[in-house]
């Protein structure tokens, strides 16, 4: 019984934290559902690179930092990008990130 209760608690906490993150990342425009995951498009300037623990981040116009699963290392820091993808948890970055499916550089 304890094992089942802790599994349910973990699931509830995961759902709550996911909904809080979506509200917090105000730079996104949720456009559709993709197998239960939010399809998003975020726009901002590249401000950090991957460092072995954290994914690259973009900073939206309102100052929100959003981690992106992959941005080409060829893109210079400070470049404005638009990234479309889905939110996920990936094994090579901390926390929830946008798994990039398309990146446009301006």
Backbone as CSV, one residue per row, in Angstrom:
resi,resn,N_x,N_y,N_z,CA_x,CA_y,CA_z,C_x,C_y,C_z
1,UNK,0.824,-1.203,0.000,0.000,0.000,0.000,0.863,1.260,0.000
2,UNK,1.949,1.263,0.759,2.816,2.446,0.806,3.440,2.702,-0.555
3,UNK,3.857,1.641,-1.222,4.482,1.786,-2.531,3.501,2.399,-3.535
4,UNK,2.257,1.928,-3.525,1.241,2.446,-4.433,0.929,3.906,-4.117
5,UNK,0.849,4.257,-2.842,0.566,5.637,-2.443,1.678,6.574,-2.874
6,UNK,2.925,6.149,-2.737,4.029,7.028,-3.136,4.073,7.193,-4.649
7,UNK,3.692,6.170,-5.403,3.627,6.292,-6.859,2.566,7.294,-7.271
8,UNK,1.422,7.245,-6.606,0.339,8.187,-6.902,0.771,9.605,-6.538
9,UNK,1.438,9.775,-5.410,1.919,11.089,-4.995,2.905,11.642,-6.010
10,UNK,3.827,10.812,-6.490,4.791,11.259,-7.503,4.092,11.704,-8.770
11,UNK,3.081,10.968,-9.190,2.329,11.330,-10.387,1.616,12.666,-10.207
12,UNK,0.980,12.856,-9.058,0.282,14.115,-8.780,1.264,15.284,-8.783
13,UNK,2.412,15.127,-8.150,3.417,16.193,-8.117,3.942,16.506,-9.508
14,UNK,4.139,15.486,-10.325,4.621,15.706,-11.697,3.610,16.510,-12.502
15,UNK,2.331,16.177,-12.373,1.287,16.903,-13.098,1.208,18.349,-12.624
16,UNK,1.258,18.557,-11.316,1.195,19.922,-10.782,2.381,20.754,-11.227
17,UNK,3.578,20.202,-11.172,4.763,20.978,-11.573,4.736,21.280,-13.059
18,UNK,4.228,20.357,-13.868,4.137,20.604,-15.306,3.181,21.748,-15.597
19,UNK,2.040,21.797,-14.917,1.082,22.870,-15.180,1.610,24.208,-14.687
20,UNK,2.366,24.227,-13.593,2.959,25.471,-13.113,3.993,25.990,-14.090
21,UNK,4.804,25.112,-14.669,5.835,25.539,-15.606,5.225,26.152,-16.846
22,UNK,4.160,25.548,-17.355,3.529,26.078,-18.560,2.997,27.480,-18.300
23,UNK,2.412,27.729,-17.128,1.930,29.066,-16.810,3.089,30.036,-16.636
24,UNK,4.213,29.562,-16.089,5.347,30.430,-15.822,6.052,30.859,-17.106
25,UNK,6.152,29.985,-18.073,6.893,30.292,-19.298,6.008,31.123,-20.220
26,UNK,5.824,32.385,-19.866,4.860,33.234,-20.560,5.301,33.632,-21.964
27,UNK,6.511,33.300,-22.355,6.967,33.618,-23.698,6.457,32.649,-24.746
28,UNK,5.762,31.600,-24.347,5.349,30.618,-25.330,3.962,30.893,-25.878
29,UNK,3.709,30.317,-27.012,2.400,30.378,-27.625,1.969,28.932,-27.843
30,UNK,1.107,28.408,-26.966,0.665,27.025,-27.108,-0.283,26.957,-28.288
31,UNK,0.069,26.125,-29.275,-0.691,26.107,-30.519,-1.467,24.830,-30.743
32,UNK,-1.072,23.707,-30.147,-1.756,22.440,-30.408,-1.347,21.415,-29.364
33,UNK,-1.935,20.252,-29.413,-1.543,19.125,-28.579,-0.853,18.102,-29.467
34,UNK,0.224,17.488,-28.959,0.972,16.484,-29.700,1.109,15.262,-28.807
35,UNK,0.237,14.281,-28.976,0.237,13.084,-28.130,0.196,13.454,-26.657
36,UNK,-0.625,14.422,-26.303,-0.753,14.824,-24.913,0.288,15.815,-24.464
37,UNK,1.263,16.145,-25.305,2.276,17.138,-24.946,1.953,18.450,-25.649
38,UNK,2.268,19.546,-24.976,1.976,20.854,-25.550,2.921,21.159,-26.702
39,UNK,2.369,21.478,-27.851,3.156,21.947,-28.992,3.335,23.437,-28.783
40,UNK,4.571,23.922,-28.737,4.821,25.330,-28.442,5.746,25.953,-29.471
41,UNK,5.653,27.264,-29.561,6.599,28.058,-30.335,7.086,29.154,-29.411
42,UNK,8.405,29.233,-29.219,8.991,30.263,-28.368,9.945,31.102,-29.195
43,UNK,10.053,32.362,-28.822,10.872,33.309,-29.562,11.736,34.080,-28.578
44,UNK,13.004,34.244,-28.907,13.883,35.010,-28.030,15.318,34.980,-28.510
45,UNK,16.190,35.507,-27.670,17.620,35.573,-27.986,18.360,34.448,-27.287
46,UNK,19.298,33.832,-27.992,20.121,32.781,-27.411,21.054,33.399,-26.378
47,UNK,20.951,32.960,-25.115,21.746,33.579,-24.047,22.718,32.626,-23.356
48,UNK,22.510,31.318,-23.479,23.459,30.367,-22.894,23.642,29.186,-23.833
49,UNK,24.753,28.493,-23.656,25.046,27.268,-24.400,24.861,26.082,-23.457
50,UNK,24.801,24.889,-24.028,24.763,23.677,-23.214,26.088,23.558,-22.480
51,UNK,26.028,23.070,-21.223,27.256,22.969,-20.436,27.451,21.592,-19.824
52,UNK,26.768,20.605,-20.347,26.877,19.260,-19.808,25.830,18.946,-18.754
53,UNK,25.211,19.971,-18.200,24.153,19.790,-17.204,22.882,20.492,-17.670
54,UNK,23.023,21.721,-18.117,21.880,22.509,-18.565,21.863,22.588,-20.090
55,UNK,20.659,22.655,-20.637,20.488,22.858,-22.072,20.705,24.335,-22.404
56,UNK,20.912,24.640,-23.689,20.960,26.056,-24.083,19.658,26.741,-23.698
57,UNK,19.718,28.047,-23.458,18.513,28.787,-23.097,18.340,29.978,-24.016
58,UNK,17.059,30.289,-24.249,16.730,31.539,-24.917,15.985,32.405,-23.922
59,UNK,16.133,33.708,-24.091,15.449,34.680,-23.240,14.384,35.356,-24.079
60,UNK,13.128,35.233,-23.631,12.020,35.830,-24.372,12.002,37.339,-24.153
61,UNK,11.152,38.027,-24.900,11.043,39.482,-24.777,10.650,39.931,-23.377
62,UNK,9.906,39.081,-22.645,9.506,39.461,-21.288,10.507,39.003,-20.231
63,UNK,11.652,38.460,-20.661,12.711,38.094,-19.729,12.685,36.660,-19.232
64,UNK,11.725,35.861,-19.689,11.636,34.459,-19.275,12.732,33.649,-19.948
65,UNK,13.439,32.815,-19.168,14.438,31.903,-19.722,13.785,30.565,-20.006
66,UNK,13.982,30.052,-21.211,13.409,28.778,-21.611,14.529,27.892,-22.143
67,UNK,14.643,26.695,-21.562,15.657,25.740,-21.997,15.189,25.044,-23.275
68,UNK,16.136,24.853,-24.197,15.854,24.215,-25.479,16.747,22.981,-25.595
69,UNK,16.178,21.860,-26.018,16.941,20.609,-26.046,18.141,20.674,-26.975
70,UNK,18.028,21.367,-28.071,19.160,21.467,-28.988,19.038,22.721,-29.819
71,UNK,20.098,23.479,-29.819,20.260,24.605,-30.738,21.648,24.449,-31.326
72,UNK,21.770,24.569,-32.614,23.054,24.379,-33.281,24.130,25.252,-32.646
73,UNK,25.293,24.679,-32.380,26.394,25.478,-31.830,26.908,26.523,-32.821
74,UNK,26.495,26.441,-34.069,26.881,27.417,-35.091,26.137,28.750,-34.937
75,UNK,25.034,28.749,-34.183,24.254,29.975,-33.995,24.959,30.845,-32.952
76,UNK,25.323,32.086,-33.312,26.029,32.961,-32.367,25.148,33.371,-31.176
77,UNK,25.787,33.552,-30.027,25.087,34.054,-28.842,24.454,35.396,-29.179
78,UNK,23.267,35.645,-28.629,22.571,36.899,-28.860,21.677,36.894,-30.087
79,UNK,21.772,35.857,-30.913,20.961,35.763,-32.121,19.502,35.506,-31.756
80,UNK,18.586,36.187,-32.465,17.153,35.970,-32.249,16.737,34.697,-32.976
81,UNK,16.063,33.796,-32.252,15.606,32.532,-32.820,14.137,32.304,-32.476
82,UNK,13.484,31.525,-33.302,12.135,31.047,-33.034,12.223,29.529,-33.067
83,UNK,11.792,28.891,-31.974,11.891,27.438,-31.846,10.500,26.856,-31.657
84,UNK,10.179,25.840,-32.446,8.922,25.109,-32.295,9.245,23.699,-31.839
85,UNK,8.428,23.172,-30.936,8.648,21.820,-30.437,7.649,21.466,-29.370
86,UNK,8.023,20.502,-28.526,7.157,20.063,-27.439,7.942,20.089,-26.134
87,UNK,7.231,20.315,-25.028,7.863,20.240,-23.714,8.123,18.783,-23.358
88,UNK,9.279,18.522,-22.759,9.626,17.168,-22.334,10.706,17.250,-21.264
89,UNK,10.955,16.111,-20.656,12.101,15.968,-19.762,13.083,15.074,-20.498
90,UNK,14.303,15.544,-20.690,15.320,14.783,-21.413,16.435,14.400,-20.449
91,UNK,17.146,13.343,-20.764,18.139,12.818,-19.831,19.419,13.626,-19.780
92,UNK,19.694,14.450,-20.778,20.962,15.175,-20.785,20.853,16.626,-20.336
93,UNK,19.700,17.033,-19.814,19.513,18.391,-19.303,18.680,18.350,-18.028
94,UNK,18.904,19.327,-17.166,18.092,19.440,-15.954,16.743,20.055,-16.277
95,UNK,15.706,19.509,-15.654,14.384,20.115,-15.755,13.688,19.858,-17.073
96,UNK,12.620,20.562,-17.238,11.767,20.445,-18.414,12.256,21.401,-19.493
97,UNK,12.304,20.935,-20.718,12.820,21.730,-21.826,11.897,21.637,-23.027
98,UNK,12.087,22.535,-23.966,11.415,22.430,-25.247,12.312,21.582,-26.143
99,UNK,11.780,20.450,-26.603,12.511,19.600,-27.544,12.301,20.222,-28.924
100,UNK,13.356,20.803,-29.465,13.265,21.553,-30.712,12.954,20.628,-31.885
101,UNK,11.903,20.968,-32.605,11.569,20.257,-33.831,11.876,21.127,-35.050
102,UNK,11.881,22.443,-34.847,12.203,23.386,-35.920,12.776,24.648,-35.295
103,UNK,13.872,25.135,-35.834,14.484,26.375,-35.365,14.682,27.318,-36.539
104,UNK,14.226,28.558,-36.367,14.405,29.589,-37.385,15.295,30.669,-36.792
105,UNK,16.323,31.073,-37.562,17.274,32.087,-37.107,16.995,33.384,-37.843
106,UNK,16.987,34.499,-37.078,16.775,35.820,-37.693,18.024,36.660,-37.607
